[in-house]
Amino acid sequence: MIQVTALLRKSKNVILKSLGFIRKHPIKSTSYIFVSCLGFVISFFLLTYFGVFGHIPTKEELKSLENPVTSTIYSKDEQPIGTFFFQNRSNIEHAELTNEIINALVATEDVRFYSHGGIDYKSYARVLIKSVLLGQDAGGGSTITQQIAKNLFGRKKQRFLTTPINKMREVIIAKRLENIYTKDELILLYFNTVSFGENLYGLEKAAFRFFNKSTNDLNLSESATLVGLLKAPTFYNPRNHPERAEKRRNIVLEQMIKYGYRDDSLANLAKVPLKLNYQPPVKQSSFASYYKEFIRQEFDKWALKNPTSNGGLYDVELDGLKIFTTLNPNIQRYLENAMTRQMNRLQSDMDRSWTSATVEGGKEGLVKRLLADHPQVKKLRQHGKTEEEIDQYINLRQNRKYWELGMGWVDVEQSLKDSIVKAITRLHTGILAMNSRSGEIMGYLGGIDYGYSQKDHIQEPKQVGSVFKPITYLAALNSGEDACTFYDNILRKYAKFEDWKPRNADHRYGGSYSMHGALANSINTVSVELQLKTGNQNVMALAKKMGINTEIPDVPSIVLGTAEISLFEMVKAYASISNGGRSVTPYIIERIEQEDGTVLFTADKKNIGNRVSSTENVKTLQKMMLEVTKEGTGKGFQAYGVSFNVIGKTGTTQNNSDGWFIGCSPELVIGSWAGTLDKRVQLGYGSGARTAMPMVASTFRSLSSWKRPMLTNFEFDQEHFGCPSYSELDAASTMAHYSADSVYIKELFIKDSIIQDSINRKVLIDSIGVPIIQPDSLTLETIGSEQL
């Protein structure tokens, strides 16, 4: 307390001495303050000029603004597959601008535009006196040229003095723009790049959206409306706020009169009720935009770490770069075709048999709640409409916009109730194909259509269901567990975990499953016992080694897929199973070149990382996962006639909200997810084997038909495990029986020998072209329920 008092006393003495000096030496004090402020401003300017607070575009960069060069995306075969444009705009020529709209802009935004050099010092003086000193609203001091700088390069948030720093940046950029472009070119650049809201950039797009006209057909009222809109595009939106837009238009007209651009009589004629001819945006069907957006994100990460020679950032929309990717156009096409076929079929099923098992009152109760919360229905109730009148409104059929897969938005006659049901029952998907040996992303389809939904379901975390189980099973193998250890298939209650009672999907219990049989048939009771025996920490550590960086909850239910993980990370994890046990780093950009061919970046091809497990344990897991697609939950895969042994795992979350399937060959992983966005809505019988697997299986079928297949087969020393998948006996009895049953073990040996002999003979047939023994002559005996 004494120290604080002493400090306050010293501070008071310093202030009193300073005030005394100012009273005695007013001129000298004023000079000191002026010099200090001037020094601060100069220092502040220099720091901004040299990019301490962020990159300032060079003259060379600014020259490309008028006609920016597009960057081109190339596929693996170096064919162009997409471009990046600078803003969603279309450029017009100066001849397409009318004098009325130019005059409206200058009169409203920058009356001395043609006489200043990018900075209007009179406006700054006005703002200082009226806004700062007198507290009046005197408008802003930014010129049209400064607004161009702000529109094009935005305002960056700083740790301190954000507004002064951004203003200084705009002043510097404006001066450079004035030295490059003529006044007419600046006006044109402004109208081609300014935002009119609704994701509209440029006058031409705004003129079409709000009035369905070309720019040179706009009348005075319409021109003034669009110029008025620029002050606050959302607040003055003429469609949403016509009264505000009309008042703002009239202010623009008054400004034109004030500065002599129009006489009173003509301007008054323009003060008529505002009439729009609004053209709603039509989003086109698009699959490519998903991988384009992912490429943009990856490019931006690279650009932040690799600045230009002058310290700036490479801009994918301005720099005219060539971006060579790992995308295989054939695989991408297979994914898109498979998705279109499957989602059309599934959507038809969904429309007929959707459910809402988690909502009280089922789907009727859910629809009733959604209708009650609809803004228009609420408005009708507020105005005293009867329930009968509201019901008539809800069921009135009229033309409404409906999105069709592959077609975009179309007009369909439906009621409000129908449109709500269609929206919530819309199925979505994501599919990713990756080379598991190199990490190359070969196919990327983030959703059903970018024009309908921009949410990327490859990157979006979802509950993963049973596709997580192979990670637990591999962790168990790593801890010494044997694939022929049997577990009782019993419905258990775990008091330690709040009486948790994990159930099997088919609700069947009794007997026992071997470890490999439990994975093939996705038996939850056994999987939970295995998870508890292995330990959460061991499973979580292995998941991280395999490439899953998402935080996984420390609970035993993770084996059943309660964690939310992205398809991207799950495919990355499965790649380490596919390639024999090494982690892998996925990538999509292979090379970046400048327009003249100068290489800026080449991907590091050493993407195979550390070993996650021994080769032996991974081979065992691969054999388990082959049983999934041959006789387990994914046995429907065999119906697709894929001529290679593909391993995989299905996954389904509670109430069929999410369906998963990830399939692997030794060199390729393809994963898919399908489901709804609203988890209160489910497909009545939508297991992962039925929803997600067909898209993966169809793609593998297309790949297996290549004349020079990229696929190969997994090879095992023995084709079968030394124990069956399931036994009607309890686990202890089953293990005792099969470990001592020499007849069964001998039969398995014969079975493997016959299969291997037929493979060897087929190889000999193929090599010499003359069959020595027909494979059909090999007969398989059946013993019990096992075919040998």
C-alpha positions in Angstrom: 0.0 0.0 0.0 2.9 2.3 0.9 4.6 1.5 -2.5 1.4 2.3 -4.4 1.0 5.7 -2.6 4.6 6.6 -3.4 4.1 5.7 -7.1 1.0 7.8 -7.3 2.8 10.7 -5.7 5.7 10.5 -8.2 3.3 10.3 -11.1 1.5 13.4 -9.9 4.7 15.3 -9.6 5.7 14.4 -13.2 2.3 15.6 -14.5 2.5 18.8 -12.6 6.1 19.5 -13.9 5.0 18.8 -17.4 2.0 21.1 -17.2 4.3 23.8 -15.6 6.7 23.5 -18.5 3.8 23.8 -21.1 2.6 27.0 -19.4 6.0 28.6 -19.3 7.0 27.4 -22.8 3.8 27.1 -24.9 5.4 27.5 -28.3 8.3 25.2 -27.6 5.8 22.6 -26.1 3.5 22.8 -29.1 6.6 22.3 -31.4 7.6 19.2 -29.4 4.1 17.7 -29.6 3.9 18.5 -33.3 7.3 16.9 -34.1 6.5 13.9 -31.9 3.1 13.4 -33.7 4.7 13.9 -37.1 7.5 11.5 -36.3 4.9 8.9 -35.2 2.8 9.4 -38.4 5.9 9.1 -40.6 7.2 6.0 -38.7 3.7 4.5 -38.9 3.5 5.2 -42.7 6.9 3.6 -43.3 6.1 0.5 -41.3 2.9 0.1 -43.3 4.6 0.9 -46.6 7.2 -1.8 -46.1 4.7 -4.5 -45.2 5.2 -4.8 -41.5 1.4 -4.9 -40.9 0.7 -7.0 -44.0 1.7 -7.2 -47.7 1.1 -4.2 -49.9 0.4 -5.1 -53.5 3.2 -4.1 -55.9 2.5 -2.1 -59.1 3.0 -5.4 -61.1 0.3 -7.1 -59.0 -2.0 -4.1 -59.4 -1.6 -4.1 -63.2 -3.3 -7.5 -63.4 -6.5 -6.4 -61.6 -8.2 -5.1 -64.7 -7.9 -8.4 -66.6 -6.7 -11.0 -64.0 -5.2 -14.1 -65.4 -6.9 -17.3 -64.3 -5.0 -20.2 -62.6 -5.6 -23.6 -64.2 -6.0 -26.9 -62.4 -4.6 -30.0 -64.2 -5.3 -33.7 -63.5 -2.7 -36.4 -63.2 -2.5 -36.8 -67.0 -1.8 -33.0 -67.2 -5.2 -32.2 -68.8 -7.0 -29.0 -67.6 -9.9 -29.8 -65.3 -10.7 -26.4 -63.7 -9.8 -22.8 -63.2 -9.8 -20.2 -60.4 -11.3 -16.8 -61.3 -10.8 -13.5 -59.4 -14.2 -13.1 -57.8 -17.6 -14.2 -59.1 -17.8 -11.4 -61.6 -18.2 -10.7 -65.3 -16.3 -7.7 -66.8 -17.9 -5.0 -68.9 -16.3 -2.4 -71.2 -16.4 1.3 -70.5 -18.8 1.8 -73.4 -21.4 -0.2 -71.5 -21.5 2.3 -68.7 -24.0 5.1 -69.0 -23.2 8.7 -68.0 -26.0 8.6 -65.5 -24.6 5.8 -63.4 -21.1 7.3 -63.5 -22.4 10.6 -62.4 -24.5 9.0 -59.7 -21.4 7.3 -58.3 -19.2 10.4 -58.4 -21.9 12.6 -56.9 -22.6 10.2 -54.1 -19.2 8.7 -53.3 -16.5 11.0 -54.4 -17.4 14.4 -55.9 -13.8 15.5 -56.5 -12.8 12.1 -58.0 -11.6 13.7 -61.3 -9.4 16.3 -59.5 -7.6 14.4 -56.8 -4.8 11.9 -57.0 -6.4 9.1 -55.0 -6.6 11.0 -51.7 -9.2 13.7 -51.1 -7.6 15.9 -48.4 -10.7 18.2 -48.2 -12.8 15.2 -47.3 -10.4 14.2 -44.5 -10.6 17.8 -43.2 -14.4 17.6 -43.3 -14.4 14.3 -41.4 -11.9 15.6 -38.8 -13.9 18.8 -38.1 -17.5 17.6 -38.4 -17.3 13.9 -37.3 -14.4 14.0 -34.8 -14.6 17.5 -33.3 -18.3 18.4 -33.7 -19.7 14.8 -33.4 -21.8 15.1 -36.6 -22.2 12.5 -39.2 -20.2 13.8 -42.1 -19.8 10.6 -44.0 -16.5 8.9 -44.8 -13.4 10.3 -46.3 -12.5 7.4 -48.6 -12.2 8.1 -52.3 -13.4 5.8 -55.1 -9.8 4.7 -55.6 -9.5 3.9 -51.9 -12.7 2.0 -52.0 -11.3 -0.1 -54.9 -8.3 -0.9 -52.6 -10.7 -2.0 -49.8 -13.0 -4.0 -52.1 -10.2 -5.9 -53.7 -7.8 -6.5 -50.8 -10.1 -6.3 -47.8 -9.3 -5.1 -44.3 -7.1 -7.3 -42.1 -7.6 -7.5 -38.3 -4.5 -6.3 -36.5 -3.4 -6.7 -32.8 -3.8 -2.9 -32.4 -4.7 0.2 -34.4 -6.7 -2.0 -36.9 -8.6 0.9 -38.5 -5.6 3.3 -38.9 -3.4 0.6 -40.3 -6.1 -0.5 -42.9 -6.7 3.2 -43.8 -3.0 3.7 -44.4 -2.8 0.6 -46.5 -5.7 1.8 -48.6 -4.0 5.2 -49.1 -0.8 3.6 -50.3 -2.6 1.2 -52.7 -4.8 4.1 -54.0 -1.8 6.2 -54.9 -0.3 3.2 -56.8 -3.6 2.6 -58.6 -3.7 6.3 -59.6 -0.2 6.0 -61.1 -1.2 2.9 -63.2 -4.8 3.5 -64.4 -6.6 6.5 -65.9 -9.7 7.9 -64.2 -12.0 6.1 -66.7 -10.2 2.8 -66.1 -10.6 3.3 -62.4 -14.3 3.9 -62.7 -14.6 0.7 -64.8 -12.5 -1.3 -62.4 -14.7 -0.1 -59.5 -17.9 -1.1 -61.2 -16.4 -4.5 -62.3 -15.3 -5.4 -58.8 -17.5 -3.8 -56.2 -19.9 -6.0 -54.2 -23.6 -5.5 -54.5 -24.4 -8.2 -51.8 -25.9 -11.6 -52.5 -22.4 -12.8 -53.6 -22.6 -10.4 -56.6 -19.5 -8.7 -57.8 -19.7 -6.2 -60.6 -22.4 -4.0 -62.1 -23.4 -6.3 -64.8 -24.4 -9.1 -62.4 -26.3 -6.7 -60.2 -28.2 -5.1 -63.1 -29.3 -8.6 -64.2 -30.2 -9.8 -60.7 -32.4 -6.9 -59.6 -33.7 -5.5 -63.0 -33.1 -8.2 -65.6 -31.3 -5.7 -67.8 -27.9 -5.1 -69.3 -25.9 -2.2 -67.7 -26.4 0.3 -70.7 -30.2 -0.3 -70.5 -30.5 0.9 -66.9 -32.7 4.1 -66.4 -31.9 6.9 -64.0 -34.0 5.4 -61.1 -32.4 2.0 -61.5 -28.9 3.5 -61.7 -29.4 5.5 -58.6 -30.8 2.5 -56.8 -27.7 0.4 -57.5 -25.3 3.2 -56.5 -27.3 3.7 -53.3 -27.1 0.0 -52.6 -23.2 0.2 -52.3 -23.3 2.1 -49.0 -24.6 -1.1 -47.2 -25.5 -3.9 -49.6 -27.5 -5.9 -47.0 -29.2 -3.0 -45.3 -30.3 -1.4 -48.6 -31.1 -4.6 -50.5 -34.0 -3.6 -52.7 -35.6 -7.0 -52.6 -35.5 -7.5 -48.9 -35.9 -3.8 -47.9 -37.6 -1.9 -50.7 -38.5 1.2 -48.5 -34.9 1.6 -47.4 -33.6 1.2 -50.9 -36.1 3.8 -52.2 -35.1 6.4 -49.6 -31.4 5.7 -50.4 -32.1 6.1 -54.1 -33.7 9.5 -53.5 -30.6 10.6 -51.6 -28.5 9.7 -54.6 -30.7 11.7 -56.9 -30.5 14.7 -54.5 -26.7 14.5 -54.6 -26.8 14.5 -58.4 -28.9 17.7 -58.3 -26.7 19.3 -55.7 -23.6 18.9 -57.8 -25.2 19.9 -61.1 -25.5 16.5 -62.8 -29.3 16.6 -63.2 -32.0 19.3 -63.1 -34.8 19.1 -60.6 -37.5 18.2 -63.2 -35.7 15.1 -64.5 -34.6 13.9 -61.1 -38.2 14.2 -59.8 -39.3 12.0 -62.6 -37.0 9.3 -61.3 -38.6 9.5 -57.8 -41.2 6.9 -58.7 -42.1 3.8 -56.8 -39.2 1.3 -57.0 -39.9 -1.5 -59.5 -37.8 -4.6 -59.6 -37.6 -7.5 -62.0 -35.7 -9.8 -59.6 -33.9 -12.8 -61.1 -33.2 -15.4 -58.3 -29.8 -17.0 -58.5 -29.7 -20.3 -60.3 -27.1 -22.7 -58.9 -25.9 -25.1 -61.4 -25.1 -28.7 -60.8 -21.4 -29.2 -60.0 -19.2 -31.9 -58.6 -15.8 -30.3 -59.5 -16.3 -27.4 -57.0 -15.6 -29.8 -54.1 -12.2 -30.7 -55.1 -11.5 -27.2 -56.4 -12.3 -25.8 -52.9 -10.0 -28.4 -51.3 -7.2 -27.6 -53.7 -7.7 -23.9 -52.9 -7.4 -24.7 -49.2 -4.2 -26.7 -49.7 -2.8 -24.0 -52.0 -3.4 -21.3 -49.3 -1.6 -23.4 -46.7 1.4 -23.7 -49.0 1.3 -20.0 -49.9 1.5 -18.9 -46.3 4.7 -21.0 -45.8 6.2 -19.9 -49.2 6.0 -16.1 -49.7 7.0 -14.5 -53.0 10.5 -13.0 -53.5 9.2 -9.6 -52.4 7.6 -11.0 -49.3 4.0 -11.1 -50.7 1.6 -14.0 -50.9 0.9 -16.0 -54.1 -2.7 -15.6 -55.1 -4.4 -18.5 -56.9 -7.0 -16.1 -58.4 -4.6 -13.4 -59.7 -1.2 -15.0 -60.5 -2.1 -17.2 -63.5 -0.5 -20.3 -62.0 -0.6 -23.9 -63.2 -1.6 -26.3 -60.5 -0.9 -30.0 -61.3 -2.8 -32.4 -59.1 -2.9 -36.1 -58.4 -6.6 -36.4 -59.5 -7.2 -39.3 -61.9 -9.9 -38.2 -64.3 -11.1 -41.8 -64.8 -11.4 -42.5 -61.1 -13.1 -39.2 -60.5 -15.6 -40.0 -63.2 -16.2 -43.5 -61.7 -17.0 -41.9 -58.3 -19.4 -39.4 -59.9 -21.2 -42.0 -61.9 -21.4 -44.4 -59.0 -22.7 -41.7 -56.7 -25.4 -40.5 -59.2 -26.8 -44.0 -59.7 -26.8 -44.9 -56.0 -28.1 -41.7 -54.6 -30.9 -41.6 -57.1 -31.9 -45.1 -56.0 -31.5 -44.4 -52.3 -33.4 -41.1 -52.6 -36.4 -42.9 -54.1 -36.3 -45.4 -51.2 -36.0 -42.5 -48.7 -39.0 -40.7 -50.1 -41.1 -43.9 -49.6 -39.8 -45.1 -46.3 -38.1 -42.5 -44.2 -38.5 -42.6 -40.5 -37.9 -40.4 -37.4 -37.4 -42.9 -34.6 -35.8 -40.5 -32.2 -38.6 -37.9 -32.2 -41.8 -38.2 -30.2 -44.7 -38.8 -32.5 -42.4 -40.1 -35.3 -42.1 -38.4 -38.6 -45.6 -36.9 -38.4 -44.6 -35.3 -35.1 -41.4 -33.9 -36.6 -43.1 -32.4 -39.6 -45.7 -30.8 -37.4 -43.0 -29.2 -35.3 -41.1 -27.9 -38.4 -44.3 -26.4 -39.9 -45.2 -24.7 -36.6 -41.7 -23.1 -36.5 -41.9 -21.9 -40.1 -41.7 -18.1 -40.3 -44.7 -17.7 -42.6 -46.8 -20.0 -40.5 -45.9 -18.0 -37.3 -46.8 -14.8 -39.1 -50.2 -16.2 -40.1 -50.9 -17.1 -36.5 -49.8 -13.7 -35.3 -52.4 -12.2 -37.7 -55.1 -14.3 -36.2 -55.6 -16.8 -39.0 -57.6 -19.9 -38.1 -56.1 -23.4 -38.0 -58.2 -24.2 -41.1 -56.8 -21.2 -43.0 -53.2 -22.1 -41.9 -53.8 -25.7 -43.0 -54.9 -24.5 -46.4 -51.8 -22.4 -46.8 -49.6 -25.3 -45.7 -51.1 -27.7 -48.3 -51.5 -25.2 -51.2 -49.6 -26.6 -54.1 -47.7 -24.1 -56.3 -44.4 -23.9 -58.2 -41.5 -24.1 -55.9 -37.8 -24.5 -56.5 -36.6 -28.1 -56.1 -33.1 -29.5 -56.5 -32.6 -32.5 -58.8 -29.4 -34.5 -58.8 -27.4 -33.6 -61.9 -29.9 -30.9 -63.0 -29.7 -28.2 -60.4 -32.8 -26.2 -59.4 -36.1 -26.9 -61.2 -39.7 -25.8 -60.8 -41.9 -28.4 -59.2 -45.5 -28.1 -58.1 -45.6 -28.9 -54.4 -47.0 -27.7 -51.1 -45.1 -26.0 -48.2 -45.4 -29.3 -46.3 -44.0 -31.2 -49.3 -41.0 -28.8 -49.7 -40.1 -29.2 -46.0 -40.2 -32.9 -46.1 -38.1 -32.9 -49.3 -35.5 -30.7 -47.6 -35.1 -32.8 -44.4 -35.1 -36.2 -46.2 -32.4 -35.2 -48.7 -29.6 -37.8 -48.6 -26.0 -36.6 -48.8 -22.7 -38.4 -49.4 -18.9 -38.1 -49.7 -16.5 -40.4 -51.5 -12.7 -40.3 -51.4 -10.2 -42.4 -53.3 -6.5 -42.4 -52.3 -3.3 -44.3 -53.3 -2.4 -46.0 -50.1 1.3 -46.3 -51.0 2.0 -42.7 -52.1 -0.8 -40.7 -50.4 -2.0 -39.3 -53.8 -5.7 -38.3 -53.7 -7.0 -39.9 -56.9 -10.7 -39.0 -56.6 -12.5 -36.4 -54.5 -16.3 -36.0 -54.3 -17.4 -34.0 -51.3 -21.1 -34.1 -51.7 -24.1 -34.6 -54.0 -23.8 -31.2 -55.7 -21.9 -28.0 -54.8 -24.7 -25.9 -56.2 -27.1 -27.4 -53.6 -24.8 -27.8 -50.6 -21.3 -26.5 -50.1 -20.7 -28.7 -47.0 -17.8 -31.0 -47.8 -18.6 -34.4 -46.3 -15.1 -35.7 -46.8 -13.8 -33.1 -44.3 -16.9 -32.9 -42.0 -16.7 -35.1 -38.9 -19.4 -37.8 -38.6 -20.1 -40.6 -36.2 -18.1 -43.4 -37.8 -19.9 -46.5 -36.6 -18.2 -49.9 -37.0 -15.6 -48.7 -39.5 -13.6 -47.8 -36.4 -13.5 -51.5 -35.3 -10.4 -52.6 -37.4 -8.4 -50.1 -35.4 -9.4 -51.7 -32.1 -8.8 -55.2 -33.6 -5.3 -54.2 -34.8 -4.5 -52.8 -31.4 -5.6 -56.1 -29.9 -3.4 -58.1 -32.3 -0.5 -55.7 -31.4 -1.0 -56.5 -27.7 -0.7 -60.3 -28.3 -4.3 -61.3 -29.0 -4.9 -64.2 -31.3 -7.4 -64.3 -34.2 -8.7 -67.6 -33.0 -9.5 -66.6 -29.4 -13.2 -67.0 -28.8 -15.5 -64.7 -26.9 -19.0 -65.4 -25.6 -21.7 -63.6 -27.4 -23.5 -62.4 -24.3 -25.6 -59.3 -23.7 -23.7 -57.7 -20.8 -24.4 -54.8 -18.5 -21.4 -52.7 -17.5 -22.1 -51.2 -14.0 -18.8 -49.3 -14.3 -20.2 -47.4 -17.3 -23.6 -46.4 -15.9 -25.2 -49.8 -16.7 -24.3 -49.5 -20.3 -25.6 -52.4 -22.3 -24.1 -52.6 -25.9 -26.4 -54.6 -28.2 -25.8 -56.4 -31.5 -27.4 -54.9 -34.6 -29.3 -58.1 -35.2 -30.2 -58.5 -31.5 -29.0 -62.1 -31.6 -27.0 -63.5 -28.7 -25.7 -66.9 -27.6 -22.8 -69.1 -28.6 -19.3 -67.6 -29.2 -17.4 -65.9 -31.9 -13.7 -66.1 -32.7 -12.0 -62.7 -32.9 -11.9 -62.8 -36.7 -15.5 -63.9 -36.9 -16.6 -61.1 -34.6 -15.0 -58.5 -36.9 -16.4 -60.1 -40.1 -19.9 -60.1 -38.7 -19.5 -56.8 -36.7 -20.5 -58.3 -33.4 -20.7 -55.5 -30.8 -20.7 -57.6 -27.7 -17.4 -59.2 -28.5 -15.9 -56.0 -29.9 -16.6 -54.2 -26.6 -15.0 -57.0 -24.6 -11.9 -56.7 -26.9 -11.8 -53.0 -26.4 -11.8 -53.3 -22.6 -9.2 -56.0 -22.7 -6.9 -54.0 -25.0 -7.4 -50.7 -23.2 -8.7 -47.3 -24.5 -5.2 -45.7 -24.4 -3.7 -48.4 -26.6 -6.5 -48.0 -29.1 -6.3 -44.2 -29.1 -2.5 -44.2 -29.5 -2.8 -46.5 -32.5 -5.5 -44.4 -34.1 -3.2 -41.4 -33.8 -0.3 -43.3 -35.4 -2.6 -44.3 -38.3 -3.3 -40.6 -39.0 -6.4 -39.8 -36.9 -5.7 -36.4 -35.2 -9.3 -35.7 -34.1 -9.7 -36.0 -30.4 -11.2 -39.4 -29.5 -13.1 -39.7 -26.3 -11.6 -42.0 -23.6 -14.6 -44.4 -23.4 -15.0 -48.0 -24.4 -17.9 -47.2 -26.8 -15.3 -45.8 -29.3 -15.0 -49.4 -30.7 -18.7 -49.0 -31.8 -17.9 -45.8 -33.6 -19.3 -43.2 -31.2 -16.5 -40.8 -32.0 -17.0 -38.2 -34.7 -14.2 -38.5 -37.3 -14.0 -37.3 -40.9 -14.0 -39.6 -43.9 -10.6 -38.0 -44.8 -9.0 -39.2 -41.6 -10.6 -42.6 -41.7 -9.4 -43.2 -45.3 -5.9 -42.1 -44.2 -6.0 -44.6 -41.3 -7.2 -47.5 -43.6 -4.3 -46.7 -46.0 -1.9 -48.0 -43.3 -3.9 -51.3 -43.3 -3.9 -51.4 -47.1 -0.2 -50.8 -47.6 1.0 -53.3 -45.1 1.4 -51.2 -41.9 2.8 -47.7 -42.6 1.3 -44.3 -42.0 0.8 -42.1 -45.0 0.4 -38.4 -45.7 -2.4 -37.6 -48.3 -1.8 -34.9 -50.8 -3.5 -33.5 -53.9 -1.1 -30.8 -55.3 1.8 -32.4 -57.1 3.4 -29.3 -58.7 2.9 -25.6 -59.0 4.3 -23.6 -61.9 4.2 -20.0 -63.0 2.8 -19.1 -66.4 6.3 -19.2 -67.9 6.9 -22.7 -66.6 9.0 -21.8 -63.6 8.4 -24.5 -60.9 7.5 -23.0 -57.5 6.7 -26.3 -55.7 7.1 -30.0 -56.2 5.5 -32.4 -53.8 7.7 -34.6 -51.6 7.0 -38.1 -52.7 8.3 -39.6 -49.4 4.9 -39.7 -47.9 5.1 -43.1 -46.3 5.8 -42.6 -42.6 6.5 -44.8 -39.6 5.3 -48.3 -39.1 2.0 -48.5 -37.1 2.1 -52.3 -36.6 4.1 -55.4 -37.6 3.6 -56.8 -41.1 2.4 -60.1 -39.5 -0.4 -58.4 -37.5 -1.5 -56.2 -40.5 -1.6 -59.3 -42.7 -3.9 -61.0 -40.0 -6.1 -58.0 -40.0 -6.3 -57.9 -43.8 -7.4 -61.5 -43.8 -10.1 -60.7 -41.2 -11.3 -57.8 -43.3 -11.4 -60.0 -46.4 -13.9 -62.1 -44.5 -16.1 -59.0 -44.2 -16.5 -58.7 -48.0 -16.7 -62.4 -48.6 -19.0 -63.7 -45.9 -19.6 -61.0 -43.3 -21.6 -57.8 -43.2 -20.2 -56.7 -46.6 -20.7 -59.9 -48.4 -22.9 -58.1 -50.9 -19.6 -56.8 -52.4 -19.3 -60.1 -54.2 -22.3 -59.4 -56.3 -20.3 -56.7 -58.2 -18.0 -59.2 -59.8 -14.8 -57.5 -58.8 -12.0 -59.8 -60.0 -9.6 -58.9 -57.1 -9.9 -59.6 -53.4 -10.9 -56.3 -51.9 -10.9 -56.0 -48.1 -13.2 -53.6 -46.2 -15.5 -52.8 -43.3 -19.1 -51.6 -43.1 -20.3 -49.1 -40.6 -23.8 -48.0 -39.5 -24.7 -45.6 -36.7 -27.8 -45.7 -34.5 -31.1 -45.6 -36.3 -29.3 -45.8 -39.7 -28.4 -42.1 -39.6 -25.0 -42.7 -41.1 -23.8 -45.4 -43.4 -20.1 -46.1 -44.1 -18.0 -48.4 -46.2 -14.2 -48.3 -46.7 -12.7 -50.8 -49.1 -9.0 -51.5 -49.9 -6.8 -53.2 -52.4 -3.0 -53.3 -51.7 -2.5 -50.0 -53.5 -5.9 -48.2 -53.2 -8.4 -47.1 -50.5 -11.9 -45.9 -51.4 -14.2 -44.7 -48.6 -17.7 -43.5 -48.7 -20.3 -42.1 -46.3 -24.0 -41.6 -46.9 -26.7 -40.1 -44.6 -28.9 -37.2 -43.7 -27.9 -33.8 -42.3 -30.8 -33.8 -39.8 -30.1 -36.8 -37.6 -33.8 -36.8 -36.5 -34.4 -38.3 -40.0 -33.3 -41.8 -41.0 -33.6 -44.2 -43.9 -35.7 -47.1 -42.5 -33.3 -49.8 -43.5 -30.1 -47.9 -44.4 -27.1 -49.9 -43.2 -23.7 -49.0 -44.5 -23.7 -52.2 -46.6 -26.8 -50.9 -48.4 -26.1 -47.2 -48.6 -22.4 -46.6 -48.8 -20.9 -49.9 -50.0 -22.4 -49.9 -53.5 -20.6 -46.7 -54.5 -17.2 -48.2 -53.5 -17.9 -51.6 -55.0 -19.0 -50.0 -58.3 -15.8 -48.0 -58.5 -13.6 -51.1 -57.8 -15.6 -53.0 -60.5 -14.8 -50.2 -63.0 -11.1 -50.3 -62.0 -10.8 -54.1 -62.2 -11.9 -54.0 -65.9 -8.8 -52.0 -67.0 -6.7 -53.8 -69.6 -3.7 -52.9 -67.4 -5.2 -53.0 -63.9 -3.7 -50.9 -61.2 -5.2 -53.3 -58.7 -3.5 -56.4 -57.3 -4.5 -59.1 -54.8 -3.7 -59.4 -51.2 -1.6 -62.6 -50.6 -1.7 -64.8 -47.6 0.3 -67.8 -46.5 -2.9 -69.5 -45.6 -6.3 -68.5 -47.0 -8.3 -69.4 -43.9 -8.0 -69.1 -40.1 -7.5 -72.3 -38.0 -10.9 -71.9 -36.4 -14.5 -71.1 -37.5 -16.1 -67.7 -37.2 -18.9 -68.9 -34.9 -19.7 -71.8 -32.6 -22.8 -72.7 -30.7 -20.7 -73.7 -27.7 -19.5 -71.2 -25.2 -16.0 -69.6 -25.7 -14.1 -71.9 -23.3 -15.6 -75.1 -24.7 -15.1 -73.9 -28.3 -11.4 -73.1 -27.8 -10.8 -76.5 -26.1 -12.6 -78.3 -28.9 -10.9 -76.7 -31.9 -7.4 -76.6 -30.4 -7.5 -80.4 -30.0 -9.6 -81.3 -33.1 -6.9 -82.6 -35.5 -9.5 -83.6 -38.1 -10.7 -80.0 -38.4 -7.2 -78.6 -38.6 -6.3 -81.2 -41.3 -9.4 -80.3 -43.3 -8.4 -76.6 -43.3 -4.9 -77.6 -44.5 -6.4 -79.6 -47.4 -8.8 -76.8 -48.1 -5.9 -74.3 -48.4 -3.8 -76.7 -50.4 -6.6 -77.2 -53.0 -7.2 -73.5 -53.4 -3.4 -72.8 -53.7 -3.0 -75.7 -56.2 -5.9 -74.4 -58.3 -4.2 -70.9 -58.3 -0.8 -72.4 -59.3 -2.4 -74.4 -62.1 -4.4 -71.4 -63.4 -1.1 -69.4 -63.5 0.5 -72.3 -65.5 -2.6 -72.3 -67.9 -2.3 -68.6 -68.4 1.4 -68.7 -69.1 1.4 -71.5 -71.7 -2.2 -71.1 -73.0 -2.9 -74.9 -72.7 -5.1 -76.1 -69.8 -3.5 -79.0 -67.8 -6.4 -79.3 -65.4 -9.8 -77.7 -65.5 -10.6 -75.7 -62.3 -14.2 -76.9 -62.5 -13.0 -80.5 -61.9 -12.0 -79.6 -58.4 -14.8 -80.4 -56.0 -15.3 -79.0 -52.5 -16.6 -81.2 -49.7 -19.0 -79.8 -47.2 -18.5 -80.7 -43.5 -21.1 -79.4 -41.1 -21.8 -75.7 -41.9 -18.3 -75.1 -43.4 -17.6 -75.5 -47.0 -14.1 -77.1 -47.6 
